[in-house]
Amino acid sequence: MNSLDWTVLIAYFGVMVAIGLWSHKRVDNVSDFFTAGGKMPWWLSGISHHMSGYSAVMFTGYAGIAYTYGVTSFVTWSLPIAIGIFIGAKLFAPRLNRLRSRLHVASPLEYLKNRYNLPTQQALAWSGVLLKIVDVGAKWAAIATLLSVFTGISLNEGILITGVITGVYCTIGGLWADALTELGQFVIQLFAGLAMLFAVMNELDGFATLWTVWDEPALDGHAEPTAGPYTVTFLLAFLFIKTFEYNGGMWNQAQRYMATKNAREATRSARLSAILWFVWPLVLFFPMWVAPLLVDAKKPDASDSYALMTEQLLPHGLLGLVIVGFFSHTMAMCSSDANAIAAVFTRDIAPVLSKKARSWSERMGLIAARWSTIAFLALSMAIATQVNSPTFKDIITVVIKWVAGLMGPIAIPFMLGMLRTFRRSGPTAALTSWAAGLAAFFVVNYEFDGSQRTDVALQYQVSIPLAISLVLYVVIGFLKPENTPEREALIERINTDGEPYGDDGGDGLAGGAAAVPSPTPAPVTESRVRRTPEHDEG
């Protein structure tokens, strides 16, 4: 990097902070901070949903997979995500929106206390928060790894720089700042990704590279849809996992649907995100697929291949723009995760820990939200310094194995609890499936002495926990039904629009603004519900 690249990078950081300061004016209460007051346009929600779904791990861990195996990096990663989000556009997106518009909650997990009970809500909240600290720590480590390649600064210095900048804008501006910076980051990544694609094609055979390059001996096997540990079984397992994860199992994704005006706009948001997931990764991945023709990776997992290629091919200025693109993805995901975790902590966990939290004023709730965001970022940055330790092994292990393997048991009760089909599954089914899924993850991944297991294939390591959770959740709900009139009424409100709340997006408030209750809302009773299945959008 030279002075021009540094200028581009510093200017980017400055714009992100400026957006945060501008967004600060739009945040008056907890609803604005966590769900944009239900006023976010569907197209902004869709772009934000897409951008907050992946990070610089794309340019490190997945770049290594693309360098080694080729097209399978797309087929077994972004393609199943696109399909999963498209499935969830009607199945989950409208129901997640109704959590805000009909139940008036600010946290995705707030409804769980009435859907199941308080212990279930707390179990999912605490385990999800701890998992996200590790997950975001891996994202910080990924971007710091890239930064060290370009600038030579240490891993810890890179983590500190990116974490502090992200903390400033997302703490000040809340979800509005996240979404608006993600829009800017999408535009930047559009130019950066295309610049890299054109640079690679210019270095090889021009536009014809897209179809002639596959005959090169160095790319032998790179056109195969599945390869190595990323088998057809892994693909199917990943599709199953990502359908839950990217439709709300990752709470930051749920917030994007909650932030739109109504259920219909949440569905449109999801469809836009699905299209972006199908198209845009192809642009980003192609240079990674042909990287063996251009660079020799120095790291065993080839996670440095993309960074080495950008240094070799791009002129200064454009190099700085691509580096900004790396930052944009990571900061988008980390800031959105920070906002989601702060929502869960202030709305779901803090009221249980402190009596004062149950009666916070709007001002105190907003202050708590911002401090919770800062605390989460600090903890995840601390974890990032240990991400390459023997416990976590490396960045891609954390992202693929830990997140995919542990997300399912946490997401199953949360996601399926919104559907009428699973109304019989109550607290026993939810807690048992959660606990058994977490236990299964450690059984298939680690020996009793804590060492990594090597006798279980990757696809089973990530899919068995979710499968066990799903089976137990369904079977226990059938054998020990715990549906009550109150729980059925709650599910009905999540599944229908219309009366008694009028034709205003289902929230009964002008402009779709969400009225957020105290952190301990009263249970919903059946007498308050008028069943209108003809309005069902889900």
C-alpha positions in Angstrom: 0.0 0.0 0.0 1.1 3.5 -0.7 -0.3 6.9 0.3 -3.1 6.8 -2.3 -4.3 3.4 -0.9 -4.2 4.7 2.6 -6.1 7.8 1.5 -8.9 5.6 0.1 -9.0 3.5 3.3 -9.0 6.5 5.7 -11.7 8.2 3.6 -13.8 5.1 3.8 -13.5 5.0 7.6 -14.4 8.7 7.7 -17.6 8.1 5.6 -18.7 5.3 7.9 -18.3 7.4 11.0 -20.2 10.3 9.3 -23.1 8.0 8.4 -23.2 6.9 12.0 -23.4 10.5 13.2 -26.1 11.3 10.7 -28.1 8.2 11.7 -27.9 9.3 15.4 -30.6 11.9 14.6 -33.0 9.1 13.6 -32.6 7.2 16.9 -34.9 8.4 19.6 -35.7 5.2 21.4 -35.0 1.5 21.6 -37.3 0.6 18.7 -35.3 3.0 16.4 -32.0 1.5 17.6 -32.9 -2.1 17.2 -35.6 -2.3 14.4 -35.4 1.2 12.7 -38.9 1.9 14.0 -40.4 -0.4 11.4 -39.7 2.2 8.7 -36.9 0.7 6.7 -37.7 0.4 2.9 -37.7 -3.2 1.6 -34.9 -2.7 -0.9 -32.6 -1.2 1.8 -33.5 -4.1 4.1 -32.7 -6.6 1.4 -29.3 -5.1 0.6 -28.6 -4.9 4.3 -29.7 -8.5 4.8 -27.3 -9.6 2.0 -24.3 -7.5 3.2 -24.6 -8.6 6.8 -24.5 -12.2 5.8 -20.8 -12.6 5.0 -17.5 -11.0 5.8 -13.8 -11.0 5.1 -13.8 -14.7 5.7 -15.0 -14.7 2.1 -11.6 -13.4 1.0 -9.6 -15.6 3.4 -11.2 -18.9 4.4 -13.4 -19.3 1.4 -10.7 -17.9 -0.9 -8.6 -20.8 0.2 -11.4 -23.3 -0.6 -11.8 -21.7 -4.0 -8.1 -21.8 -4.6 -7.9 -25.5 -3.7 -11.3 -26.9 -5.0 -12.7 -24.3 -7.4 -16.4 -24.0 -8.2 -17.4 -26.1 -5.2 -16.8 -23.0 -3.1 -19.9 -21.5 -4.7 -22.0 -24.6 -5.0 -21.6 -25.6 -1.4 -21.7 -22.2 0.2 -23.5 -19.2 -1.5 -25.9 -21.3 -3.7 -27.5 -23.1 -0.7 -27.7 -19.8 1.1 -29.6 -18.2 -1.9 -32.0 -21.2 -2.0 -32.5 -21.1 1.7 -33.3 -17.4 1.8 -35.8 -17.8 -1.1 -37.5 -20.6 0.8 -37.7 -18.4 3.9 -39.1 -15.4 2.0 -42.6 -16.8 2.5 -42.0 -19.2 5.4 -40.1 -17.0 7.9 -39.7 -13.4 6.7 -43.4 -12.3 7.2 -43.6 -14.0 10.5 -40.5 -12.3 11.8 -41.9 -9.0 10.8 -45.0 -9.7 12.7 -43.0 -10.2 15.9 -42.5 -6.4 15.8 -45.6 -5.2 14.0 -48.1 -7.4 16.0 -46.3 -8.3 19.2 -44.4 -5.0 19.4 -41.0 -6.5 20.4 -37.6 -5.1 19.8 -35.6 -8.3 20.1 -36.1 -11.4 18.0 -36.1 -13.6 21.1 -38.5 -11.5 23.1 -41.5 -13.5 22.1 -40.0 -16.8 23.4 -40.9 -16.1 27.0 -44.6 -16.3 26.1 -44.2 -18.9 23.4 -42.4 -21.3 25.8 -41.2 -19.9 29.1 -38.5 -17.9 30.7 -35.9 -20.7 31.1 -36.2 -21.5 27.4 -35.8 -17.9 26.4 -32.7 -17.5 28.7 -31.1 -20.7 27.4 -31.4 -19.7 23.8 -30.3 -16.1 24.6 -27.2 -17.0 26.6 -26.0 -19.7 24.2 -26.6 -17.6 21.2 -24.7 -14.6 22.7 -21.7 -16.7 23.5 -21.6 -18.3 20.1 -21.8 -14.9 18.4 -18.9 -13.6 20.4 -16.8 -16.4 19.0 -18.3 -16.0 15.5 -17.6 -12.3 15.3 -14.2 -12.9 16.8 -13.4 -15.0 13.7 -14.5 -12.2 11.5 -12.2 -9.7 13.2 -9.3 -12.2 12.8 -10.1 -12.6 9.1 -10.0 -8.9 8.3 -6.9 -8.4 10.5 -5.2 -11.2 8.6 -5.9 -9.4 5.3 -4.8 -6.1 6.7 -1.5 -7.6 7.9 -0.8 -8.9 4.4 -1.2 -5.4 2.9 0.3 -3.2 5.6 2.5 -5.5 7.7 0.8 -4.4 11.0 0.2 -7.1 13.6 -3.0 -9.2 13.9 -3.9 -7.5 17.2 -3.4 -4.0 15.8 -5.7 -4.8 12.9 -8.4 -6.1 15.2 -8.2 -3.0 17.3 -8.4 -0.6 14.3 -11.4 -2.3 12.7 -13.2 -2.9 15.9 -13.0 0.7 17.1 -14.2 2.2 13.8 -17.1 -0.3 13.6 -18.0 0.4 17.3 -18.2 4.2 16.7 -20.8 4.1 13.9 -22.9 1.2 15.0 -23.1 2.4 18.6 -24.1 5.9 17.7 -26.6 5.1 14.9 -28.0 1.7 15.7 -29.7 -0.3 13.0 -30.2 2.7 10.7 -26.4 3.3 10.7 -25.9 -0.4 10.0 -28.2 -0.5 7.1 -27.0 2.8 5.5 -23.3 1.9 5.9 -24.1 -1.5 4.4 -25.7 0.3 1.4 -22.5 2.3 1.0 -20.4 -0.8 1.5 -22.4 -2.6 -1.2 -21.7 0.1 -3.7 -18.0 0.1 -2.8 -17.9 -3.7 -3.1 -19.6 -3.6 -6.5 -16.8 -1.4 -7.9 -14.1 -3.3 -6.1 -15.3 -6.8 -7.1 -15.7 -5.8 -10.8 -12.3 -4.2 -10.8 -10.7 -7.4 -9.5 -12.7 -9.5 -12.1 -11.6 -7.3 -15.0 -8.0 -7.3 -13.8 -7.9 -11.1 -13.7 -9.5 -11.4 -17.2 -7.1 -8.8 -18.6 -4.1 -10.8 -17.1 -5.3 -14.0 -18.8 -7.3 -14.3 -22.0 -9.7 -11.4 -21.7 -13.4 -12.0 -21.6 -12.9 -15.5 -23.1 -11.2 -16.4 -19.8 -14.6 -17.2 -18.5 -14.9 -20.4 -20.5 -11.3 -21.1 -21.8 -9.5 -21.2 -18.4 -11.0 -24.5 -17.3 -8.7 -26.5 -19.6 -5.6 -25.3 -17.7 -3.8 -28.2 -15.9 -3.4 -26.1 -12.8 -7.2 -25.9 -12.6 -7.7 -29.6 -13.0 -10.9 -30.5 -11.1 -11.8 -26.9 -10.4 -15.0 -27.1 -12.4 -16.4 -29.9 -10.3 -19.5 -28.8 -8.3 -18.4 -30.9 -5.2 -14.9 -31.9 -4.2 -12.8 -32.8 -1.2 -14.7 -32.7 2.1 -17.4 -30.6 0.5 -19.5 -33.5 -0.8 -23.1 -33.8 -1.9 -24.0 -34.8 1.6 -22.3 -31.7 2.9 -24.2 -29.6 0.4 -27.6 -30.9 1.5 -26.7 -30.5 5.1 -25.5 -27.0 4.5 -28.7 -26.1 2.7 -30.7 -27.3 5.6 -28.5 -25.4 8.1 -28.4 -22.2 6.1 -32.2 -22.2 5.6 -32.5 -21.7 9.4 -29.4 -19.6 9.9 -30.0 -17.0 7.2 -33.7 -16.7 7.8 -33.4 -15.5 11.4 -31.3 -18.1 13.2 -28.6 -15.4 12.9 -30.5 -12.8 14.8 -29.1 -9.9 12.8 -30.8 -11.3 9.7 -34.1 -11.5 11.6 -33.8 -7.8 12.5 -33.8 -6.8 8.8 -37.2 -8.4 8.3 -38.5 -6.9 11.5 -37.4 -3.4 10.4 -39.6 -3.3 7.3 -43.1 -1.8 7.4 -45.1 -5.0 7.0 -45.0 -8.7 6.3 -45.3 -8.2 2.5 -42.3 -5.9 2.4 -40.3 -8.4 4.5 -40.9 -11.0 1.8 -39.7 -8.7 -0.9 -36.6 -7.9 1.1 -35.8 -11.6 1.4 -36.3 -12.2 -2.3 -33.9 -9.4 -3.1 -31.3 -10.8 -0.8 -31.7 -14.3 -2.3 -31.1 -12.9 -5.8 -28.0 -11.1 -4.6 -26.7 -14.2 -3.0 -27.1 -16.1 -6.2 -25.5 -13.5 -8.5 -22.9 -11.5 -6.6 -20.7 -14.3 -5.2 -20.1 -15.5 -8.8 -18.3 -12.2 -9.5 -16.3 -12.4 -6.3 -15.4 -16.1 -6.7 -14.2 -16.2 -10.3 -10.8 -14.5 -9.5 -10.4 -16.9 -6.6 -11.0 -20.0 -8.8 -8.3 -19.0 -11.3 -5.9 -17.8 -8.6 -3.6 -20.9 -9.0 -2.7 -19.6 -12.5 -1.5 -16.2 -11.0 -0.1 -16.7 -7.5 1.4 -19.3 -5.3 -0.3 -19.2 -1.9 2.1 -19.1 1.0 -0.2 -20.4 3.7 -1.1 -24.1 3.9 -4.9 -23.3 3.6 -4.3 -20.8 0.8 -6.2 -18.2 2.8 -3.7 -15.5 1.6 -4.2 -16.2 -2.1 -6.7 -13.5 -2.8 -4.7 -10.8 -1.0 -1.6 -11.8 -2.9 -3.4 -11.6 -6.1 -4.8 -8.1 -5.5 -1.3 -6.9 -4.6 0.1 -8.3 -7.9 -2.7 -7.2 -10.3 -4.2 -4.0 -9.1 -2.7 -0.5 -9.4 -2.5 1.7 -6.3 -5.9 3.4 -5.7 -7.8 0.4 -7.0 -5.8 -1.7 -4.5 -7.1 0.5 -1.8 -10.6 0.2 -3.0 -10.4 -3.6 -2.9 -9.0 -3.4 0.6 -12.0 -1.2 1.5 -14.2 -3.9 0.0 -12.7 -6.4 2.5 -13.5 -4.1 5.3 -17.0 -3.4 4.1 -18.1 -7.0 4.4 -16.6 -7.6 7.8 -17.8 -4.4 9.3 -21.3 -5.0 7.9 -21.6 -8.4 9.5 -19.9 -7.4 12.8 -21.9 -4.2 13.3 -25.2 -6.0 12.6 -24.3 -8.8 14.9 -23.4 -6.3 17.6 -26.8 -4.6 17.3 -28.7 -8.0 17.4 -26.8 -9.1 20.5 -27.3 -5.8 22.2 -31.1 -6.2 21.6 -31.1 -9.7 23.1 -29.1 -8.6 26.1 -31.0 -5.5 26.9 -34.5 -6.9 26.2 -34.2 -10.5 27.2 -31.2 -11.0 29.5 -30.8 -7.8 31.5 -34.5 -7.8 32.9 -33.8 -11.2 34.4 -30.5 -10.1 36.0 -31.7 -6.8 37.3 -34.9 -5.4 38.7 -34.0 -1.9 37.5 -33.8 -3.1 33.9 -37.4 -4.1 34.0 -38.4 -0.4 34.5 -35.9 1.4 32.3 -37.1 4.6 30.7 -36.6 5.1 27.0 -33.5 7.1 27.6 -32.0 4.5 30.0 -32.9 1.7 27.6 -31.1 3.4 24.8 -28.0 4.0 26.9 -28.0 0.3 27.9 -28.3 -0.7 24.3 -25.3 1.4 23.3 -23.2 0.1 26.2 -24.2 -3.5 25.5 -23.0 -3.0 21.9 -19.6 -1.7 23.1 -19.3 -4.7 25.5 -20.1 -7.2 22.8 -17.6 -5.7 20.4 -14.9 -5.7 23.1 -15.4 -9.3 24.0 -15.4 -10.5 20.4 -12.2 -8.5 19.7 -10.6 -10.3 22.7 -11.7 -13.7 21.3 -10.3 -12.7 17.9 -6.8 -12.7 19.3 -7.2 -16.4 20.2 -8.9 -17.6 17.0 -5.9 -19.4 15.7 -5.3 -21.2 19.0 -5.6 -25.0 19.2 -9.1 -24.7 20.6 -10.5 -23.0 17.5 -7.8 -24.3 15.1 -8.2 -21.6 12.4 -10.7 -19.0 11.0 -12.5 -21.3 8.6 -13.0 -23.9 11.4 -14.8 -21.4 13.6 -17.0 -20.2 10.8 -18.0 -23.5 9.2 -17.8 -25.9 12.1 -18.7 -23.9 15.2 -21.3 -21.6 13.7 -22.9 -24.2 11.4 -22.8 -26.9 14.0 -24.1 -24.8 17.0 -26.5 -22.5 15.2 -29.1 -25.2 14.5 -29.9 -26.2 18.1 -30.3 -22.5 19.0 -32.4 -21.7 15.9 -34.8 -24.7 15.8 -37.0 -23.6 18.8 -36.8 -20.0 17.8 -37.7 -20.4 14.1 -40.1 -23.4 14.3 -41.9 -21.9 17.3 -43.5 -19.3 14.9 -45.1 -21.9 12.7 -48.6 -23.4 13.3 -47.4 -26.8 12.4 -45.3 -27.0 15.5 -47.7 -25.5 17.9 -47.7 -28.7 20.0 -44.0 -28.3 20.8 -43.6 -26.4 24.1 -40.9 -25.7 26.7 -39.9 -29.4 27.2 -39.4 -29.9 23.4 -37.5 -26.7 23.1 -35.1 -27.1 26.0 -34.5 -30.8 25.3 -33.8 -30.3 21.6 -31.5 -27.3 22.4 -29.5 -29.2 25.1 -29.2 -32.4 23.0 -28.1 -30.5 19.9 -25.3 -28.7 21.8 -24.2 -32.0 23.4 -24.1 -33.7 20.0 -21.9 -31.0 18.6 -19.2 -31.6 21.1 -19.5 -35.4 20.9 -19.0 -35.4 17.1 -16.3 -32.8 17.1 -14.1 -33.4 20.2 -12.7 -36.3 22.2 -13.2 -36.4 25.9 -9.7 -34.9 26.5 -10.7 -31.9 24.4 -8.7 -32.8 21.3 -10.2 -32.5 17.8 -11.9 -35.6 16.4 -10.7 -36.8 13.0 -12.8 -39.8 12.4 -16.1 -37.9 11.7 -16.6 -36.3 8.3 -17.2 -32.6 8.1 -20.8 -32.9 6.8 -21.7 -35.0 9.8 -20.0 -32.7 12.3 -22.1 -29.7 11.2 -25.4 -31.5 10.4 -25.9 -34.1 13.2 -26.5 -31.4 16.0 -29.2 -29.8 13.9 -30.8 -33.1 12.9 -30.9 -34.3 16.5 -32.5 -31.0 17.6 -35.1 -31.1 14.9 -36.1 -34.7 15.5 -36.4 -34.2 19.3 -38.3 -30.9 18.9 -40.9 -32.6 16.7 -41.1 -35.9 18.4 -41.4 -34.5 22.0 -44.0 -32.1 20.8 -46.0 -35.0 19.4 -45.6 -37.2 22.5 -45.9 -34.4 25.1 -48.0 -31.6 23.6 -47.8 -28.4 25.6 -50.0 -26.1 23.4 -52.2 -23.9 25.5 -54.8 -21.3 24.5 -52.3 -18.6 25.2 -49.6 -20.1 23.1 -52.0 -20.9 20.3 -53.2 -17.3 20.4 -49.6 -16.0 20.2 -48.8 -18.2 17.2 -52.0 -17.1 15.5 -51.0 -13.4 15.8 -47.6 -14.2 14.2 -49.3 -16.0 11.3 -52.0 -13.5 10.4 -52.4 -9.9 9.4 -55.5 -7.7 9.3 -58.0 -7.2 12.1 -58.1 -6.0 14.8 -55.2 -3.8 13.8 -56.4 -2.4 10.6 -54.8 -2.0 7.2 -51.6 -0.2 8.3 -49.0 -2.9 7.9 -50.4 -4.9 10.8 -49.1 -2.7 13.6 -52.0 -0.4 14.3 -49.7 2.6 14.2 -49.4 5.3 11.6 -46.5 4.8 9.3 -45.7 1.4 10.6 -43.8 2.7 13.7 -43.4 0.1 16.4 -44.5 0.7 19.9 -42.0 -1.3 22.1 -43.2 -2.5 25.5 -41.3 -2.8 28.7 -38.7 -5.6 28.8 -41.3 -7.9 30.5 -44.5 -7.8 28.4 -47.6 -9.4 29.6 -48.6 -12.8 28.1 -50.9 -12.7 25.1 -54.4 -14.2 25.8 -56.7 -15.8 23.3 -59.5 -13.3 24.1 -57.4 -10.6 22.4 -57.1 -12.4 19.1 -59.5 -12.4 16.2 -58.5 -15.4 14.0 -58.4 -14.4 10.3 -56.7 -17.2 8.4 -57.8 -15.7 5.1 -55.2 -13.0 5.7 -52.4 -15.4 6.2 -49.3 -14.5 4.2 -47.0 -17.1 5.6 
